[in-house]
Amino acid sequence: MSQYNQTIEVVKYAAHSSVKIILSAIDQPKKVNLKWK
């Protein structure tokens, strides 16, 4: 059972990390566009 909980924690952490990466990747071009305008 603890193994199961640990797996869920790892999955949640990985999902959170990828969401942050995706959001920053989406946000990056906006910042660049603002600089160039």
C-alpha positions in Angstrom: 0.0 0.0 0.0 2.8 2.4 0.8 4.4 1.5 -2.5 1.1 2.5 -4.2 1.0 5.8 -2.3 4.6 6.5 -3.2 3.8 5.9 -6.9 0.9 8.3 -6.8 3.1 11.0 -5.2 5.7 10.5 -7.9 3.1 10.7 -10.6 1.6 13.8 -9.1 5.0 15.5 -8.8 5.9 14.6 -12.4 2.5 15.9 -13.7 3.0 19.1 -11.7 6.5 19.5 -13.2 5.4 19.0 -16.7 2.5 21.4 -16.3 4.9 24.1 -15.0 7.3 23.4 -18.0 4.4 23.5 -20.5 3.1 26.8 -19.0 6.5 28.4 -19.0 7.0 27.3 -22.6 3.6 28.8 -23.5 4.5 31.9 -21.6 7.9 32.4 -23.1 6.9 33.5 -26.6 4.5 36.0 -25.1 7.3 37.7 -23.2 9.5 37.6 -26.3 6.7 39.1 -28.4 6.2 41.9 -25.8 9.9 42.7 -25.9 10.0 43.0 -29.7 6.9 45.2 -30.1 
